[in-house]
Amino acid sequence: MTDTAAGPPPHPLRLPLFRALWIATIVSNVGTWMHDAGAGWLMTGLSDAPIMVALVQAATTLPMFLFALPGGALADIVDRRRLLILAQFWALICAGLLAMATFQGITGPGLLLALTFALATGAALSAPAFQAIVPELVPRPSLAEAVALNSLGINISRAIGPALGGFIIAAAGPAAVFALNALSVLGVWLVLLRWKRQVSPTTLPAEHFTAALRAGARYVRHSPALRTVLIRSMGFFLFASALWAFIPIIARRELGLSAAGYGAMLGSMGMGAIVGAVLLPHLRRHLSANGQTIAASLLFAVVAVGLAFAQSFAQAAAAMALAGMAWIAMLSSFNVAAQMAAPSWVKARALAINLLVFQGSMAAGSAGWGWVAGRIGIQPTLLLSAAGLVLALGLALRWRIGGDMAGNVSPSSHWPAPVVAVDSPTDRGPVMITVEYRVDPARVKDFTAAMASLRRIRHRDGAINWGLYEDAADPGRMVESFVLESWLEHLRQHERVTHADREDQETVRAFHLGPEPPLVRHLIAP
């Protein structure tokens, strides 16, 4: 992470590397939104079935569901810069192939969906790395502002890309849009090539790919803060996806708009998101992060109803602008909460799972709402999705979103190095760690309740088994034990323990009696 001197944190755009990558990413995202507009419009001319139009959105979002977690694992165990450079090269090839095929008039529904899927696959493999490098580009106090700027950049491109894509479609056809999308990735590629990334040194070998996948899933499973983000994301995006799926049909068939009008309609959502990003700092002074998500969900439900009854471009554009405001509020709240809840060693995997739930919900919702609309029509389907958004607000009462839900997840390195007298234990295992506490017998029940937090931490950081026992012959002598697959995994535990974990451990150790600390033993299978 970037170091800062005393004083207020620098604005992210004052940092040259972040600024260059931010601008280049906006250009690349403009190309992506142009592609989405072109693909949706082209499909409406290739097929009359609502499900085929909805599948364009599914082809864009499904790869994130399939490949985000592998991409996150790769980003945590290989050089993130090289991974991103390869991903940009892949996008250049796929977009170029689609442009050539469309210029030659051979693009059918299957090829359009296949190459859209391939493009989205490259984005899915690189998206966790793009998000995970943000803490490397800015200091921690500037992280929330940097995340908000990235969301703003996405919506600036959303405001420009669809409108520009619509005009280009009208003037030169979808093939020109696909060709410009291929060129748009070059800026990001050049910035990444010039970046001299500094990697934090470690004495431990990199995790194996499958082990890294398991570790990422295990961490999220045992992180209440990340589980909260995922549950809330699913509750919103499953229903919000209906609006995204039917924008091309509403524009072309319900409102009779041209390609330029369709692009302007999408651009209205991007403009609304820009306005929302400007208003967010003021909104935070009056509403908590959880309150912002509730307000944004209600606004998005109102928009879905308004779009269902829109009779003109002006009405649809106004609804889309409000949708953009709600959309950026939700994305910013969820993304900041996920970034703050994940430590650096697993950040890309945690963010990948967040993306997986987000895009998986969008993909499943798009396909599902397309199926529903084929039977009851577009308008009733949008009304059903609005009702679902309102009902899903019940989740906000049980799972509250906040940027500081997980506490300080930076490494604390407060565990002392274990004493080792055996030869080369690194590849040996399994390993059992025991911690012996002396507790007042009258406080054993409270001690056991406090140990629940340590149980979660041990499992989260690699333990495959955990137990707490009381000596039957010596009441108050409590022994915690947990098992790991290998000595190497235990050494990784030492690197992964955080300041928030230290607070939980101090709460538990307050029960311990006597001047000596709890007795720790390390046992390795022969």
C-alpha positions, -999 to 999 in steps of 0.1 A, spaced: 0 0 0 12 35 -7 27 53 23 16 88 32 31 115 54 13 130 83 -17 152 73 -48 147 52 -47 118 27 -40 128 -9 -69 128 -33 -66 97 -55 -65 117 -87 -34 135 -75 -15 102 -76 -1 98 -112 -5 61 -115 -40 59 -102 -50 89 -124 -36 74 -155 -52 40 -149 -85 57 -140 -86 76 -173 -75 46 -194 -101 25 -177 -129 50 -184 -119 48 -221 -119 10 -220 -153 10 -203 -167 34 -229 -158 7 -255 -175 -20 -233 -207 0 -230 -206 7 -268 -203 -31 -273 -232 -38 -250 -254 -13 -268 -243 -27 -302 -248 -64 -291 -283 -57 -277 -293 -37 -308 -279 -63 -332 -297 -91 -314 -331 -73 -317 -325 -74 -355 -314 -110 -355 -342 -125 -334 -377 -116 -323 -377 -137 -292 -374 -118 -259 -353 -146 -244 -326 -141 -270 -324 -104 -263 -322 -112 -225 -295 -138 -232 -272 -110 -244 -272 -97 -209 -268 -132 -196 -238 -138 -218 -223 -106 -204 -228 -115 -168 -227 -153 -166 -189 -155 -171 -184 -134 -140 -204 -161 -121 -182 -189 -137 -147 -174 -137 -146 -146 -111 -134 -169 -83 -107 -186 -104 -96 -151 -115 -95 -140 -78 -74 -170 -69 -50 -162 -98 -48 -126 -87 -37 -136 -52 -11 -161 -62 5 -147 -94 16 -112 -104 -16 -91 -108 0 -68 -133 9 -96 -157 -25 -111 -153 -42 -78 -163 -19 -73 -193 -28 -108 -206 -65 -100 -200 -63 -69 -221 -47 -88 -250 -75 -114 -248 -101 -86 -250 -84 -71 -281 -85 -105 -299 -122 -112 -291 -135 -77 -299 -115 -77 -331 -129 -111 -342 -165 -99 -336 -158 -67 -355 -144 -86 -385 -173 -111 -385 -199 -84 -383 -183 -63 -411 -184 -95 -433 -221 -100 -424 -216 -135 -409 -225 -128 -373 -256 -147 -362 -272 -150 -328 -250 -179 -318 -217 -162 -328 -228 -129 -312 -235 -147 -279 -203 -167 -281 -180 -138 -286 -198 -117 -261 -194 -145 -237 -156 -148 -245 -151 -110 -240 -169 -112 -207 -148 -142 -197 -116 -121 -200 -132 -93 -180 -143 -119 -153 -107 -133 -149 -93 -98 -146 -120 -79 -126 -109 -92 -92 -73 -81 -99 -84 -47 -110 -103 -42 -78 -75 -57 -56 -48 -34 -69 -66 -3 -57 -51 -5 -22 -17 -7 -39 -23 25 -58 -37 47 -30 -31 49 8 -57 33 31 -74 66 42 -80 73 5 -94 39 -3 -131 47 1 -127 78 -22 -108 57 -47 -135 30 -48 -161 58 -52 -140 73 -81 -139 39 -98 -176 36 -96 -179 72 -109 -156 63 -138 -178 33 -147 -208 56 -148 -191 83 -167 -184 56 -193 -220 45 -190 -231 80 -198 -209 83 -228 -206 48 -241 -243 39 -249 -251 73 -264 -219 73 -285 -225 37 -294 -261 45 -305 -249 73 -328 -221 51 -343 -246 22 -348 -269 47 -366 -240 61 -387 -219 30 -394 -235 -1 -379 -227 -24 -350 -194 -36 -366 -179 -2 -361 -188 -2 -325 -171 -36 -320 -140 -24 -337 -138 7 -315 -142 -15 -285 -111 -34 -295 -91 -3 -298 -103 11 -264 -83 -15 -244 -49 -2 -256 -48 26 -231 -51 3 -201 -26 -20 -217 0 8 -220 -5 20 -184 0 -15 -171 31 -21 -192 47 11 -176 37 3 -140 67 -8 -119 47 -28 -93 62 -34 -59 54 -68 -44 54 -72 -6 82 -97 3 72 -130 19 93 -160 30 65 -185 23 58 -201 -11 27 -191 -31 -5 -211 -25 -14 -238 -50 -44 -228 -72 -69 -253 -58 -58 -246 -22 -62 -209 -29 -97 -215 -42 -106 -233 -10 -90 -207 12 -109 -179 -5 -143 -197 -1 -134 -206 35 -125 -171 44 -158 -157 30 -178 -185 47 -164 -175 81 -164 -137 76 -197 -123 89 -190 -89 72 -185 -104 38 -215 -127 42 -236 -97 49 -224 -80 17 -232 -111 -4 -267 -116 11 -276 -80 5 -262 -81 -30 -282 -111 -40 -314 -96 -25 -310 -65 -47 -295 -76 -80 -318 -106 -86 -347 -82 -89 -329 -52 -103 -317 -73 -133 -351 -72 -148 -348 -36 -157 -314 -41 -174 -327 -71 -194 -355 -53 -211 -341 -19 -219 -334 -28 -256 -369 -42 -260 -386 -12 -243 -365 12 -264 -371 -4 -298 -405 -20 -295 -424 -3 -268 -412 33 -275 -401 29 -311 -368 46 -306 -339 46 -331 -305 33 -322 -294 68 -313 -325 71 -290 -316 38 -274 -281 49 -267 -294 82 -253 -317 63 -230 -288 43 -216 -267 74 -214 -294 90 -192 -287 63 -167 -250 71 -168 -257 108 -163 -279 99 -134 -251 79 -119 -227 108 -122 -252 131 -104 -256 104 -78 -218 101 -73 -217 139 -67 -245 137 -42 -232 107 -23 -208 126 0 -237 149 10 -260 119 15 -235 102 38 -238 131 62 -275 123 68 -278 85 61 -258 55 73 -244 31 47 -273 8 54 -298 37 51 -284 45 17 -290 10 5 -326 11 17 -332 44 0 -316 33 -32 -336 1 -33 -368 19 -29 -358 44 -56 -349 16 -80 -383 -1 -74 -401 32 -82 -380 34 -114 -391 -1 -125 -427 9 -121 -422 42 -139 -404 24 -168 -432 -1 -171 -457 27 -177 -434 50 -197 -451 63 -229 -423 85 -243 -386 89 -245 -386 118 -220 -404 96 -194 -381 67 -200 -350 89 -198 -361 105 -166 -367 70 -151 -333 58 -163 -315 89 -147 -331 80 -113 -321 44 -119 -285 55 -123 -285 74 -91 -298 44 -72 -274 21 -90 -242 39 -81 -254 42 -44 -258 5 -42 -226 -4 -60 -205 20 -40 -220 9 -7 -214 -28 -14 -180 -24 -30 -166 -2 -1 -180 -27 24 -164 -57 6 -130 -38 2 -128 -29 38 -138 -64 50 -110 -83 32 -73 -83 41 -47 -81 14 -38 -118 12 -73 -128 2 -87 -95 -11 -89 -106 -48 -107 -138 -39 -131 -121 -16 -139 -94 -42 -142 -122 -68 -168 -139 -47 -186 -106 -43 -185 -102 -81 -196 -138 -85 -227 -132 -65 -234 -98 -82 -230 -111 -118 -245 -145 -110 -276 -128 -96 -277 -105 -127 -273 -135 -151 -299 -157 -133 -322 -127 -130 -319 -117 -167 -326 -152 -179 -354 -158 -154 -372 -125 -160 -368 -131 -198 -386 -164 -194 -414 -147 -173 -418 -119 -198 -423 -144 -226 -454 -156 -208 -469 -125 -191 -454 -96 -209 -428 -69 -202 -450 -46 -181 -462 -71 -155 -427 -85 -152 -413 -51 -143 -440 -47 -117 -432 -81 -102 -395 -71 -100 -404 -38 -83 -424 -57 -57 -395 -81 -51 -371 -51 -45 -395 -38 -18 -399 -72 -2 -361 -78 -2 -356 -47 20 -364 -70 49 -328 -82 46 -316 -48 56 -330 -52 90 -311 -84 97 -279 -78 77 -268 -42 80 -242 -28 56 -213 -7 69 -178 1 57 -162 -8 91 -181 -40 98 -149 -61 100 -127 -37 119 -90 -32 110 -81 -62 88 -44 -51 82 -18 -76 94 -9 -73 131 20 -98 132 16 -101 169 19 -139 171 54 -149 183 73 -172 160 68 -209 171 98 -227 186 108 -256 163 132 -283 172 124 -309 144 140 -309 110 122 -292 80 86 -293 93 73 -271 65 58 -299 44 47 -320 73 12 -323 86 -14 -324 99 -6 -300 127 -24 -296 160 -22 -264 180 -33 -264 216 -38 -233 238 -42 -239 275 -61 -213 296 -67 -211 333 -102 -197 339 -123 -190 370 -148 -220 371 -176 -195 377 -168 -177 344 -165 -208 322 -198 -202 305 -189 -166 296 -154 -177 285 -170 -203 262 -192 -177 246 -162 -154 240 -143 -183 223 -169 -184 195 -151 -155 178 -118 -173 180 -134 -204 166 -145 -184 136 -111 -169 131 -93 -202 133 -116 -218 107 -114 -186 85 -76 -187 84 -71 -224 77 -82 -247 105 -99 -278 94 -110 -288 129 -115 -269 162 -125 -278 197 -127 -265 232 -124 -288 262 -124 -286 300 -102 -308 322 -126 -332 341 -101 -334 370 -93 -297 372 -123 -274 367 -113 -241 350 -84 -256 330 -96 -250 294 -78 -263 264 -85 -250 229 -73 -271 200 -73 -267 162 -59 -287 134 -44 -275 101 -34 -295 70 4 -287 73 30 -267 91 31 -243 61 -6 -235 66 1 -227 102 29 -203 92 4 -186 69 -19 -182 99 9 -162 115 10 -139 85 -28 -136 82 -38 -126 118 -52 -90 118 -56 -62 143 -93 -70 146 -83 -106 154 -60 -93 181 -89 -74 198 -109 -106 199 -79 -125 213 -74 -99 240 -111 -103 250 -106 -140 254 -73 -136 273 -89 -113 298 -105 -145 313 -70 -161 317 -58 -161 353 -22 -159 365 9 -139 354 20 -163 327 3 -162 292 -18 -192 280 4 -222 272 7 -228 235 19 -262 221 26 -271 184 21 -308 176 31 -323 142 20 -357 130 51 -380 128 
